[in-house]
């Protein structure tokens, strides 16, 4: 077994659930890390996380503060870096 697959297995066991509210239908959701996406931009205005509501199907996008970014990245959420290269 390689080190990489050992870590992949470990991460699956320690699956984390994130709680988030849907602004559309007001459902309280429990989302797995793979249901969330985090985008980190150059400023707080372009740093947000997004998910699809499992109740009403709305695409939700919410601003992510420093603490949320830490929480999500630590929980294995996919992170997209939006820094401009220009
Ligand atoms: Zn909803």
PDB file of the backbone (N, CA, C, O) and the ligand in Angstrom, with CONECT records:
HET     ZN  A 101       1
ATOM      1  N   UNK A   1       0.843  -1.202   0.000  1.00  0.00           N
ATOM      2  CA  UNK A   1       0.000   0.000   0.000  1.00  0.00           C
ATOM      3  C   UNK A   1       0.875   1.248   0.000  1.00  0.00           C
ATOM      4  O   UNK A   1       1.809   1.371   0.793  1.00  0.00           O
ATOM      5  N   UNK A   2       0.560   2.156  -0.892  1.00  0.00           N
ATOM      6  CA  UNK A   2       1.342   3.386  -0.944  1.00  0.00           C
ATOM      7  C   UNK A   2       0.880   4.351   0.139  1.00  0.00           C
ATOM      8  O   UNK A   2      -0.192   4.186   0.722  1.00  0.00           O
ATOM      9  N   UNK A   3       1.686   5.339   0.392  1.00  0.00           N
ATOM     10  CA  UNK A   3       1.338   6.345   1.403  1.00  0.00           C
ATOM     11  C   UNK A   3       0.074   7.091   0.975  1.00  0.00           C
ATOM     12  O   UNK A   3      -0.786   7.393   1.802  1.00  0.00           O
ATOM     13  N   UNK A   4      -0.031   7.387  -0.323  1.00  0.00           N
ATOM     14  CA  UNK A   4      -1.165   8.164  -0.824  1.00  0.00           C
ATOM     15  C   UNK A   4      -2.480   7.430  -0.573  1.00  0.00           C
ATOM     16  O   UNK A   4      -3.441   8.030  -0.091  1.00  0.00           O
ATOM     17  N   UNK A   5      -2.530   6.133  -0.899  1.00  0.00           N
ATOM     18  CA  UNK A   5      -3.781   5.412  -0.712  1.00  0.00           C
ATOM     19  C   UNK A   5      -4.095   5.233   0.771  1.00  0.00           C
ATOM     20  O   UNK A   5      -5.263   5.160   1.153  1.00  0.00           O
ATOM     21  N   UNK A   6      -3.071   5.164   1.598  1.00  0.00           N
ATOM     22  CA  UNK A   6      -3.304   5.076   3.037  1.00  0.00           C
ATOM     23  C   UNK A   6      -3.987   6.332   3.536  1.00  0.00           C
ATOM     24  O   UNK A   6      -4.909   6.268   4.350  1.00  0.00           O
ATOM     25  N   UNK A   7      -3.534   7.469   3.048  1.00  0.00           N
ATOM     26  CA  UNK A   7      -4.143   8.730   3.472  1.00  0.00           C
ATOM     27  C   UNK A   7      -5.546   8.894   2.911  1.00  0.00           C
ATOM     28  O   UNK A   7      -6.424   9.449   3.572  1.00  0.00           O
ATOM     29  N   UNK A   8      -5.756   8.409   1.687  1.00  0.00           N
ATOM     30  CA  UNK A   8      -7.088   8.505   1.087  1.00  0.00           C
ATOM     31  C   UNK A   8      -8.080   7.712   1.920  1.00  0.00           C
ATOM     32  O   UNK A   8      -9.199   8.165   2.161  1.00  0.00           O
ATOM     33  N   UNK A   9      -7.674   6.531   2.357  1.00  0.00           N
ATOM     34  CA  UNK A   9      -8.558   5.716   3.181  1.00  0.00           C
ATOM     35  C   UNK A   9      -8.852   6.375   4.510  1.00  0.00           C
ATOM     36  O   UNK A   9      -9.975   6.318   5.012  1.00  0.00           O
ATOM     37  N   UNK A  10      -7.836   7.002   5.077  1.00  0.00           N
ATOM     38  CA  UNK A  10      -8.006   7.658   6.364  1.00  0.00           C
ATOM     39  C   UNK A  10      -8.992   8.813   6.248  1.00  0.00           C
ATOM     40  O   UNK A  10      -9.822   9.026   7.132  1.00  0.00           O
ATOM     41  N   UNK A  11      -8.893   9.545   5.165  1.00  0.00           N
ATOM     42  CA  UNK A  11      -9.760  10.697   4.998  1.00  0.00           C
ATOM     43  C   UNK A  11     -11.227  10.252   4.871  1.00  0.00           C
ATOM     44  O   UNK A  11     -12.133  10.915   5.378  1.00  0.00           O
ATOM     45  N   UNK A  12     -11.440   9.132   4.194  1.00  0.00           N
ATOM     46  CA  UNK A  12     -12.804   8.658   4.003  1.00  0.00           C
ATOM     47  C   UNK A  12     -13.441   8.273   5.345  1.00  0.00           C
ATOM     48  O   UNK A  12     -14.627   8.506   5.576  1.00  0.00           O
ATOM     49  N   UNK A  13     -12.640   7.692   6.203  1.00  0.00           N
ATOM     50  CA  UNK A  13     -13.148   7.289   7.520  1.00  0.00           C
ATOM     51  C   UNK A  13     -13.532   8.511   8.342  1.00  0.00           C
ATOM     52  O   UNK A  13     -14.566   8.536   9.010  1.00  0.00           O
ATOM     53  N   UNK A  14     -12.672   9.523   8.275  1.00  0.00           N
ATOM     54  CA  UNK A  14     -12.897  10.718   9.067  1.00  0.00           C
ATOM     55  C   UNK A  14     -13.731  11.730   8.280  1.00  0.00           C
ATOM     56  O   UNK A  14     -13.434  12.925   8.287  1.00  0.00           O
ATOM     57  N   UNK A  15     -14.756  11.256   7.615  1.00  0.00           N
ATOM     58  CA  UNK A  15     -15.600  12.138   6.819  1.00  0.00           C
ATOM     59  C   UNK A  15     -16.272  13.178   7.729  1.00  0.00           C
ATOM     60  O   UNK A  15     -16.768  12.861   8.810  1.00  0.00           O
ATOM     61  N   UNK A  16     -16.267  14.402   7.259  1.00  0.00           N
ATOM     62  CA  UNK A  16     -16.797  15.495   8.067  1.00  0.00           C
ATOM     63  C   UNK A  16     -18.108  15.986   7.466  1.00  0.00           C
ATOM     64  O   UNK A  16     -18.259  16.062   6.247  1.00  0.00           O
ATOM     65  N   UNK A  17     -19.035  16.312   8.330  1.00  0.00           N
ATOM     66  CA  UNK A  17     -20.281  16.917   7.866  1.00  0.00           C
ATOM     67  C   UNK A  17     -20.266  18.399   8.214  1.00  0.00           C
ATOM     68  O   UNK A  17     -19.879  18.791   9.315  1.00  0.00           O
ATOM     69  N   UNK A  18     -20.693  19.214   7.256  1.00  0.00           N
ATOM     70  CA  UNK A  18     -20.779  20.644   7.486  1.00  0.00           C
ATOM     71  C   UNK A  18     -22.251  21.048   7.534  1.00  0.00           C
ATOM     72  O   UNK A  18     -23.057  20.584   6.728  1.00  0.00           O
ATOM     73  N   UNK A  19     -22.583  21.892   8.462  1.00  0.00           N
ATOM     74  CA  UNK A  19     -23.948  22.378   8.546  1.00  0.00           C
ATOM     75  C   UNK A  19     -24.062  23.717   7.834  1.00  0.00           C
ATOM     76  O   UNK A  19     -23.241  24.614   8.024  1.00  0.00           O
ATOM     77  N   UNK A  20     -25.093  23.833   7.014  1.00  0.00           N
ATOM     78  CA  UNK A  20     -25.318  25.086   6.306  1.00  0.00           C
ATOM     79  C   UNK A  20     -26.811  25.273   6.114  1.00  0.00           C
ATOM     80  O   UNK A  20     -27.563  24.303   6.016  1.00  0.00           O
ATOM     81  N   UNK A  21     -27.229  26.516   6.060  1.00  0.00           N
ATOM     82  CA  UNK A  21     -28.640  26.813   5.854  1.00  0.00           C
ATOM     83  C   UNK A  21     -28.873  27.279   4.434  1.00  0.00           C
ATOM     84  O   UNK A  21     -28.040  27.971   3.848  1.00  0.00           O
ATOM     85  N   UNK A  22     -30.024  26.890   3.881  1.00  0.00           N
ATOM     86  CA  UNK A  22     -30.392  27.348   2.543  1.00  0.00           C
ATOM     87  C   UNK A  22     -31.211  28.618   2.663  1.00  0.00           C
ATOM     88  O   UNK A  22     -32.230  28.628   3.353  1.00  0.00           O
ATOM     89  N   UNK A  23     -30.786  29.696   2.002  1.00  0.00           N
ATOM     90  CA  UNK A  23     -31.528  30.959   2.075  1.00  0.00           C
ATOM     91  C   UNK A  23     -32.839  30.911   1.293  1.00  0.00           C
ATOM     92  O   UNK A  23     -33.724  31.736   1.519  1.00  0.00           O
ATOM     93  N   UNK A  24     -32.970  29.968   0.391  1.00  0.00           N
ATOM     94  CA  UNK A  24     -34.180  29.872  -0.434  1.00  0.00           C
ATOM     95  C   UNK A  24     -35.319  29.178   0.305  1.00  0.00           C
ATOM     96  O   UNK A  24     -36.396  29.754   0.461  1.00  0.00           O
ATOM     97  N   UNK A  25     -35.093  27.953   0.758  1.00  0.00           N
ATOM     98  CA  UNK A  25     -36.168  27.192   1.397  1.00  0.00           C
ATOM     99  C   UNK A  25     -35.958  27.080   2.902  1.00  0.00           C
ATOM    100  O   UNK A  25     -36.773  26.473   3.597  1.00  0.00           O
ATOM    101  N   UNK A  26     -34.879  27.657   3.408  1.00  0.00           N
ATOM    102  CA  UNK A  26     -34.566  27.688   4.828  1.00  0.00           C
ATOM    103  C   UNK A  26     -34.332  26.302   5.429  1.00  0.00           C
ATOM    104  O   UNK A  26     -34.469  26.106   6.637  1.00  0.00           O
ATOM    105  N   UNK A  27     -33.984  25.365   4.587  1.00  0.00           N
ATOM    106  CA  UNK A  27     -33.670  24.031   5.079  1.00  0.00           C
ATOM    107  C   UNK A  27     -32.320  24.070   5.790  1.00  0.00           C
ATOM    108  O   UNK A  27     -31.424  24.825   5.414  1.00  0.00           O
ATOM    109  N   UNK A  28     -32.197  23.255   6.807  1.00  0.00           N
ATOM    110  CA  UNK A  28     -30.896  23.113   7.467  1.00  0.00           C
ATOM    111  C   UNK A  28     -30.267  21.847   6.925  1.00  0.00           C
ATOM    112  O   UNK A  28     -30.801  20.747   7.066  1.00  0.00           O
ATOM    113  N   UNK A  29     -29.113  22.036   6.298  1.00  0.00           N
ATOM    114  CA  UNK A  29     -28.504  20.931   5.583  1.00  0.00           C
ATOM    115  C   UNK A  29     -27.256  20.436   6.288  1.00  0.00           C
ATOM    116  O   UNK A  29     -26.539  21.191   6.945  1.00  0.00           O
ATOM    117  N   UNK A  30     -27.025  19.156   6.130  1.00  0.00           N
ATOM    118  CA  UNK A  30     -25.752  18.583   6.558  1.00  0.00           C
ATOM    119  C   UNK A  30     -25.066  18.094   5.301  1.00  0.00           C
ATOM    120  O   UNK A  30     -25.533  17.172   4.632  1.00  0.00           O
ATOM    121  N   UNK A  31     -23.950  18.729   4.996  1.00  0.00           N
ATOM    122  CA  UNK A  31     -23.274  18.458   3.729  1.00  0.00           C
ATOM    123  C   UNK A  31     -21.926  17.805   3.956  1.00  0.00           C
ATOM    124  O   UNK A  31     -21.189  18.156   4.877  1.00  0.00           O
ATOM    125  N   UNK A  32     -21.624  16.854   3.101  1.00  0.00           N
ATOM    126  CA  UNK A  32     -20.299  16.247   3.137  1.00  0.00           C
ATOM    127  C   UNK A  32     -19.317  17.168   2.425  1.00  0.00           C
ATOM    128  O   UNK A  32     -19.700  18.040   1.644  1.00  0.00           O
ATOM    129  N   UNK A  33     -18.059  16.949   2.714  1.00  0.00           N
ATOM    130  CA  UNK A  33     -17.015  17.796   2.124  1.00  0.00           C
ATOM    131  C   UNK A  33     -17.110  17.811   0.604  1.00  0.00           C
ATOM    132  O   UNK A  33     -16.871  18.845  -0.019  1.00  0.00           O
ATOM    133  N   UNK A  34     -17.459  16.673  -0.001  1.00  0.00           N
ATOM    134  CA  UNK A  34     -17.478  16.627  -1.470  1.00  0.00           C
ATOM    135  C   UNK A  34     -18.715  17.297  -2.066  1.00  0.00           C
ATOM    136  O   UNK A  34     -18.830  17.393  -3.288  1.00  0.00           O
ATOM    137  N   UNK A  35     -19.642  17.762  -1.225  1.00  0.00           N
ATOM    138  CA  UNK A  35     -20.810  18.481  -1.723  1.00  0.00           C
ATOM    139  C   UNK A  35     -20.568  19.985  -1.725  1.00  0.00           C
ATOM    140  O   UNK A  35     -21.394  20.762  -2.206  1.00  0.00           O
ATOM    141  N   UNK A  36     -19.423  20.381  -1.180  1.00  0.00           N
ATOM    142  CA  UNK A  36     -19.117  21.805  -1.053  1.00  0.00           C
ATOM    143  C   UNK A  36     -17.956  22.184  -1.946  1.00  0.00           C
ATOM    144  O   UNK A  36     -17.114  21.354  -2.289  1.00  0.00           O
ATOM    145  N   UNK A  37     -17.926  23.461  -2.319  1.00  0.00           N
ATOM    146  CA  UNK A  37     -16.815  23.978  -3.098  1.00  0.00           C
ATOM    147  C   UNK A  37     -16.428  25.321  -2.506  1.00  0.00           C
ATOM    148  O   UNK A  37     -17.285  26.147  -2.192  1.00  0.00           O
ATOM    149  N   UNK A  38     -15.145  25.526  -2.360  1.00  0.00           N
ATOM    150  CA  UNK A  38     -14.650  26.769  -1.793  1.00  0.00           C
ATOM    151  C   UNK A  38     -13.830  27.506  -2.846  1.00  0.00           C
ATOM    152  O   UNK A  38     -12.950  26.930  -3.485  1.00  0.00           O
ATOM    153  N   UNK A  39     -14.136  28.784  -3.013  1.00  0.00           N
ATOM    154  CA  UNK A  39     -13.385  29.597  -3.964  1.00  0.00           C
ATOM    155  C   UNK A  39     -12.694  30.718  -3.198  1.00  0.00           C
ATOM    156  O   UNK A  39     -13.331  31.490  -2.482  1.00  0.00           O
ATOM    157  N   UNK A  40     -11.389  30.787  -3.363  1.00  0.00           N
ATOM    158  CA  UNK A  40     -10.620  31.812  -2.668  1.00  0.00           C
ATOM    159  C   UNK A  40     -10.116  32.829  -3.677  1.00  0.00           C
ATOM    160  O   UNK A  40      -9.298  32.525  -4.545  1.00  0.00           O
ATOM    161  N   UNK A  41     -10.624  34.036  -3.540  1.00  0.00           N
ATOM    162  CA  UNK A  41     -10.235  35.099  -4.454  1.00  0.00           C
ATOM    163  C   UNK A  41      -9.232  36.027  -3.803  1.00  0.00           C
ATOM    164  O   UNK A  41      -8.714  35.744  -2.722  1.00  0.00           O
ATOM    165  N   UNK A  42      -8.965  37.125  -4.463  1.00  0.00           N
ATOM    166  CA  UNK A  42      -7.979  38.074  -3.958  1.00  0.00           C
ATOM    167  C   UNK A  42      -8.479  38.889  -2.784  1.00  0.00           C
ATOM    168  O   UNK A  42      -7.674  39.435  -2.029  1.00  0.00           O
ATOM    169  N   UNK A  43      -9.803  38.986  -2.609  1.00  0.00           N
ATOM    170  CA  UNK A  43     -10.350  39.764  -1.504  1.00  0.00           C
ATOM    171  C   UNK A  43     -11.490  38.990  -0.854  1.00  0.00           C
ATOM    172  O   UNK A  43     -11.911  37.948  -1.357  1.00  0.00           O
ATOM    173  N   UNK A  44     -11.982  39.506   0.263  1.00  0.00           N
ATOM    174  CA  UNK A  44     -13.055  38.811   0.969  1.00  0.00           C
ATOM    175  C   UNK A  44     -14.333  38.776   0.134  1.00  0.00           C
ATOM    176  O   UNK A  44     -15.184  37.908   0.328  1.00  0.00           O
ATOM    177  N   UNK A  45     -14.463  39.715  -0.789  1.00  0.00           N
ATOM    178  CA  UNK A  45     -15.668  39.745  -1.629  1.00  0.00           C
ATOM    179  C   UNK A  45     -15.681  38.612  -2.651  1.00  0.00           C
ATOM    180  O   UNK A  45     -16.740  38.176  -3.101  1.00  0.00           O
ATOM    181  N   UNK A  46     -14.503  38.150  -3.003  1.00  0.00           N
ATOM    182  CA  UNK A  46     -14.440  37.086  -4.003  1.00  0.00           C
ATOM    183  C   UNK A  46     -14.080  35.748  -3.376  1.00  0.00           C
ATOM    184  O   UNK A  46     -13.735  34.796  -4.075  1.00  0.00           O
ATOM    185  N   UNK A  47     -14.165  35.686  -2.055  1.00  0.00           N
ATOM    186  CA  UNK A  47     -13.944  34.420  -1.360  1.00  0.00           C
ATOM    187  C   UNK A  47     -15.290  33.911  -0.871  1.00  0.00           C
ATOM    188  O   UNK A  47     -15.951  34.550  -0.051  1.00  0.00           O
ATOM    189  N   UNK A  48     -15.683  32.763  -1.380  1.00  0.00           N
ATOM    190  CA  UNK A  48     -17.009  32.259  -1.023  1.00  0.00           C
ATOM    191  C   UNK A  48     -17.023  30.740  -1.099  1.00  0.00           C
ATOM    192  O   UNK A  48     -16.125  30.117  -1.666  1.00  0.00           O
ATOM    193  N   UNK A  49     -18.065  30.163  -0.513  1.00  0.00           N
ATOM    194  CA  UNK A  49     -18.257  28.730  -0.674  1.00  0.00           C
ATOM    195  C   UNK A  49     -19.623  28.510  -1.297  1.00  0.00           C
ATOM    196  O   UNK A  49     -20.521  29.336  -1.137  1.00  0.00           O
ATOM    197  N   UNK A  50     -19.781  27.418  -1.996  1.00  0.00           N
ATOM    198  CA  UNK A  50     -21.039  27.164  -2.670  1.00  0.00           C
ATOM    199  C   UNK A  50     -21.415  25.695  -2.549  1.00  0.00           C
ATOM    200  O   UNK A  50     -20.569  24.815  -2.385  1.00  0.00           O
ATOM    201  N   UNK A  51     -22.713  25.472  -2.638  1.00  0.00           N
ATOM    202  CA  UNK A  51     -23.240  24.109  -2.591  1.00  0.00           C
ATOM    203  C   UNK A  51     -24.616  24.120  -3.224  1.00  0.00           C
ATOM    204  O   UNK A  51     -25.208  25.182  -3.421  1.00  0.00           O
ATOM    205  N   UNK A  52     -25.120  22.956  -3.540  1.00  0.00           N
ATOM    206  CA  UNK A  52     -26.466  22.833  -4.078  1.00  0.00           C
ATOM    207  C   UNK A  52     -27.363  22.313  -2.973  1.00  0.00           C
ATOM    208  O   UNK A  52     -27.074  21.289  -2.354  1.00  0.00           O
ATOM    209  N   UNK A  53     -28.463  23.029  -2.728  1.00  0.00           N
ATOM    210  CA  UNK A  53     -29.396  22.633  -1.679  1.00  0.00           C
ATOM    211  C   UNK A  53     -30.011  21.284  -2.042  1.00  0.00           C
ATOM    212  O   UNK A  53     -30.526  21.098  -3.144  1.00  0.00           O
ATOM    213  N   UNK A  54     -29.947  20.345  -1.095  1.00  0.00           N
ATOM    214  CA  UNK A  54     -30.500  19.019  -1.361  1.00  0.00           C
ATOM    215  C   UNK A  54     -32.018  19.007  -1.232  1.00  0.00           C
ATOM    216  O   UNK A  54     -32.663  18.031  -1.616  1.00  0.00           O
ATOM    217  N   UNK A  55     -32.596  20.081  -0.696  1.00  0.00           N
ATOM    218  CA  UNK A  55     -34.048  20.141  -0.520  1.00  0.00           C
ATOM    219  C   UNK A  55     -34.734  20.769  -1.734  1.00  0.00           C
ATOM    220  O   UNK A  55     -35.688  20.204  -2.269  1.00  0.00           O
ATOM    221  N   UNK A  56     -34.252  21.933  -2.168  1.00  0.00           N
ATOM    222  CA  UNK A  56     -34.926  22.637  -3.256  1.00  0.00           C
ATOM    223  C   UNK A  56     -34.074  22.735  -4.515  1.00  0.00           C
ATOM    224  O   UNK A  56     -34.560  23.189  -5.551  1.00  0.00           O
ATOM    225  N   UNK A  57     -32.824  22.321  -4.448  1.00  0.00           N
ATOM    226  CA  UNK A  57     -31.976  22.318  -5.633  1.00  0.00           C
ATOM    227  C   UNK A  57     -31.367  23.661  -5.977  1.00  0.00           C
ATOM    228  O   UNK A  57     -30.757  23.803  -7.037  1.00  0.00           O
ATOM    229  N   UNK A  58     -31.517  24.649  -5.110  1.00  0.00           N
ATOM    230  CA  UNK A  58     -30.960  25.964  -5.386  1.00  0.00           C
ATOM    231  C   UNK A  58     -29.441  25.930  -5.284  1.00  0.00           C
ATOM    232  O   UNK A  58     -28.878  25.234  -4.439  1.00  0.00           O
ATOM    233  N   UNK A  59     -28.790  26.688  -6.151  1.00  0.00           N
ATOM    234  CA  UNK A  59     -27.340  26.847  -6.071  1.00  0.00           C
ATOM    235  C   UNK A  59     -27.064  27.973  -5.094  1.00  0.00           C
ATOM    236  O   UNK A  59     -27.383  29.131  -5.364  1.00  0.00           O
ATOM    237  N   UNK A  60     -26.477  27.639  -3.971  1.00  0.00           N
ATOM    238  CA  UNK A  60     -26.252  28.615  -2.914  1.00  0.00           C
ATOM    239  C   UNK A  60     -24.791  29.033  -2.911  1.00  0.00           C
ATOM    240  O   UNK A  60     -23.886  28.208  -3.034  1.00  0.00           O
ATOM    241  N   UNK A  61     -24.587  30.332  -2.767  1.00  0.00           N
ATOM    242  CA  UNK A  61     -23.227  30.859  -2.703  1.00  0.00           C
ATOM    243  C   UNK A  61     -23.168  31.805  -1.515  1.00  0.00           C
ATOM    244  O   UNK A  61     -23.964  32.739  -1.422  1.00  0.00           O
ATOM    245  N   UNK A  62     -22.240  31.571  -0.618  1.00  0.00           N
ATOM    246  CA  UNK A  62     -22.143  32.403   0.581  1.00  0.00           C
ATOM    247  C   UNK A  62     -20.719  32.882   0.776  1.00  0.00           C
ATOM    248  O   UNK A  62     -19.766  32.171   0.458  1.00  0.00           O
ATOM    249  N   UNK A  63     -20.577  34.089   1.300  1.00  0.00           N
ATOM    250  CA  UNK A  63     -19.220  34.589   1.571  1.00  0.00           C
ATOM    251  C   UNK A  63     -18.550  33.743   2.644  1.00  0.00           C
ATOM    252  O   UNK A  63     -19.191  33.318   3.605  1.00  0.00           O
ATOM    253  N   UNK A  64     -17.275  33.507   2.473  1.00  0.00           N
ATOM    254  CA  UNK A  64     -16.526  32.701   3.431  1.00  0.00           C
ATOM    255  C   UNK A  64     -15.503  33.563   4.138  1.00  0.00           C
ATOM    256  O   UNK A  64     -14.590  34.096   3.507  1.00  0.00           O
ATOM    257  N   UNK A  65     -15.651  33.702   5.430  1.00  0.00           N
ATOM    258  CA  UNK A  65     -14.661  34.425   6.228  1.00  0.00           C
ATOM    259  C   UNK A  65     -13.459  33.540   6.493  1.00  0.00           C
ATOM    260  O   UNK A  65     -13.412  32.373   6.106  1.00  0.00           O
ATOM    261  N   UNK A  66     -12.481  34.145   7.175  1.00  0.00           N
ATOM    262  CA  UNK A  66     -11.240  33.427   7.444  1.00  0.00           C
ATOM    263  C   UNK A  66     -11.475  32.107   8.169  1.00  0.00           C
ATOM    264  O   UNK A  66     -10.868  31.090   7.833  1.00  0.00           O
ATOM    265  N   UNK A  67     -12.353  32.129   9.157  1.00  0.00           N
ATOM    266  CA  UNK A  67     -12.617  30.931   9.958  1.00  0.00           C
ATOM    267  C   UNK A  67     -13.266  29.843   9.124  1.00  0.00           C
ATOM    268  O   UNK A  67     -12.941  28.664   9.263  1.00  0.00           O
ATOM    269  N   UNK A  68     -14.190  30.245   8.254  1.00  0.00           N
ATOM    270  CA  UNK A  68     -14.874  29.263   7.414  1.00  0.00           C
ATOM    271  C   UNK A  68     -13.894  28.650   6.426  1.00  0.00           C
ATOM    272  O   UNK A  68     -13.922  27.444   6.182  1.00  0.00           O
ATOM    273  N   UNK A  69     -13.027  29.483   5.859  1.00  0.00           N
ATOM    274  CA  UNK A  69     -12.022  28.970   4.923  1.00  0.00           C
ATOM    275  C   UNK A  69     -11.152  27.914   5.614  1.00  0.00           C
ATOM    276  O   UNK A  69     -10.862  26.861   5.046  1.00  0.00           O
ATOM    277  N   UNK A  70     -10.746  28.217   6.842  1.00  0.00           N
ATOM    278  CA  UNK A  70      -9.928  27.285   7.599  1.00  0.00           C
ATOM    279  C   UNK A  70     -10.669  25.975   7.848  1.00  0.00           C
ATOM    280  O   UNK A  70     -10.120  24.886   7.682  1.00  0.00           O
ATOM    281  N   UNK A  71     -11.916  26.109   8.244  1.00  0.00           N
ATOM    282  CA  UNK A  71     -12.749  24.945   8.550  1.00  0.00           C
ATOM    283  C   UNK A  71     -12.933  24.068   7.324  1.00  0.00           C
ATOM    284  O   UNK A  71     -12.794  22.847   7.397  1.00  0.00           O
ATOM    285  N   UNK A  72     -13.248  24.695   6.197  1.00  0.00           N
ATOM    286  CA  UNK A  72     -13.540  23.935   4.987  1.00  0.00           C
ATOM    287  C   UNK A  72     -12.292  23.279   4.409  1.00  0.00           C
ATOM    288  O   UNK A  72     -12.324  22.113   4.014  1.00  0.00           O
ATOM    289  N   UNK A  73     -11.197  24.027   4.362  1.00  0.00           N
ATOM    290  CA  UNK A  73      -9.973  23.428   3.812  1.00  0.00           C
ATOM    291  C   UNK A  73      -9.486  22.305   4.716  1.00  0.00           C
ATOM    292  O   UNK A  73      -8.992  21.285   4.236  1.00  0.00           O
ATOM    293  N   UNK A  74      -9.626  22.493   6.038  1.00  0.00           N
ATOM    294  CA  UNK A  74      -9.224  21.455   6.975  1.00  0.00           C
ATOM    295  C   UNK A  74     -10.096  20.215   6.864  1.00  0.00           C
ATOM    296  O   UNK A  74      -9.669  19.110   7.199  1.00  0.00           O
ATOM    297  N   UNK A  75     -11.335  20.410   6.387  1.00  0.00           N
ATOM    298  CA  UNK A  75     -12.268  19.295   6.270  1.00  0.00           C
ATOM    299  C   UNK A  75     -12.217  18.604   4.924  1.00  0.00           C
ATOM    300  O   UNK A  75     -13.006  17.698   4.656  1.00  0.00           O
ATOM    301  N   UNK A  76     -11.296  19.026   4.077  1.00  0.00           N
ATOM    302  CA  UNK A  76     -11.111  18.334   2.809  1.00  0.00           C
ATOM    303  C   UNK A  76     -12.010  18.824   1.688  1.00  0.00           C
ATOM    304  O   UNK A  76     -12.227  18.102   0.715  1.00  0.00           O
ATOM    305  N   UNK A  77     -12.541  20.043   1.804  1.00  0.00           N
ATOM    306  CA  UNK A  77     -13.392  20.594   0.757  1.00  0.00           C
ATOM    307  C   UNK A  77     -12.524  21.055  -0.412  1.00  0.00           C
ATOM    308  O   UNK A  77     -11.460  21.642  -0.218  1.00  0.00           O
ATOM    309  N   UNK A  78     -12.994  20.779  -1.622  1.00  0.00           N
ATOM    310  CA  UNK A  78     -12.292  21.213  -2.828  1.00  0.00           C
ATOM    311  C   UNK A  78     -12.117  22.718  -2.804  1.00  0.00           C
ATOM    312  O   UNK A  78     -13.059  23.453  -2.509  1.00  0.00           O
ATOM    313  N   UNK A  79     -10.932  23.170  -3.110  1.00  0.00           N
ATOM    314  CA  UNK A  79     -10.653  24.608  -3.074  1.00  0.00           C
ATOM    315  C   UNK A  79     -10.188  25.087  -4.429  1.00  0.00           C
ATOM    316  O   UNK A  79      -9.321  24.495  -5.072  1.00  0.00           O
ATOM    317  N   UNK A  80     -10.804  26.189  -4.838  1.00  0.00           N
ATOM    318  CA  UNK A  80     -10.471  26.779  -6.124  1.00  0.00           C
ATOM    319  C   UNK A  80      -9.797  28.117  -5.834  1.00  0.00           C
ATOM    320  O   UNK A  80     -10.358  28.954  -5.126  1.00  0.00           O
ATOM    321  N   UNK A  81      -8.620  28.317  -6.366  1.00  0.00           N
ATOM    322  CA  UNK A  81      -7.968  29.612  -6.131  1.00  0.00           C
ATOM    323  C   UNK A  81      -8.188  30.501  -7.350  1.00  0.00           C
ATOM    324  O   UNK A  81      -7.864  30.140  -8.482  1.00  0.00           O
ATOM    325  N   UNK A  82      -8.751  31.680  -7.078  1.00  0.00           N
ATOM    326  CA  UNK A  82      -9.171  32.552  -8.176  1.00  0.00           C
ATOM    327  C   UNK A  82      -8.235  33.734  -8.372  1.00  0.00           C
ATOM    328  O   UNK A  82      -8.604  34.725  -9.003  1.00  0.00           O
ATOM    329  N   UNK A  83      -7.030  33.634  -7.834  1.00  0.00           N
ATOM    330  CA  UNK A  83      -6.115  34.752  -7.973  1.00  0.00           C
ATOM    331  C   UNK A  83      -5.872  35.065  -9.442  1.00  0.00           C
ATOM    332  O   UNK A  83      -5.632  34.170 -10.252  1.00  0.00           O
ATOM    333  N   UNK A  84      -5.938  36.309  -9.759  1.00  0.00           N
ATOM    334  CA  UNK A  84      -5.719  36.731 -11.126  1.00  0.00           C
ATOM    335  C   UNK A  84      -4.236  36.640 -11.468  1.00  0.00           C
ATOM    336  O   UNK A  84      -3.374  36.944 -10.643  1.00  0.00           O
ATOM    337  N   UNK A  85      -3.959  36.219 -12.690  1.00  0.00           N
ATOM    338  CA  UNK A  85      -2.557  36.115 -13.112  1.00  0.00           C
ATOM    339  C   UNK A  85      -2.142  37.343 -13.888  1.00  0.00           C
ATOM    340  O   UNK A  85      -0.990  37.452 -14.307  1.00  0.00           O
ATOM    341  N   UNK A  86      -3.063  38.270 -14.085  1.00  0.00           N
ATOM    342  CA  UNK A  86      -2.743  39.466 -14.863  1.00  0.00           C
ATOM    343  C   UNK A  86      -2.033  40.502 -13.988  1.00  0.00           C
ATOM    344  O   UNK A  86      -1.683  41.580 -14.469  1.00  0.00           O
TER     345      UNK A  86
HETATM  346 ZN    ZN A 101     -33.155  25.017  -0.398  1.00  0.00          ZN
END
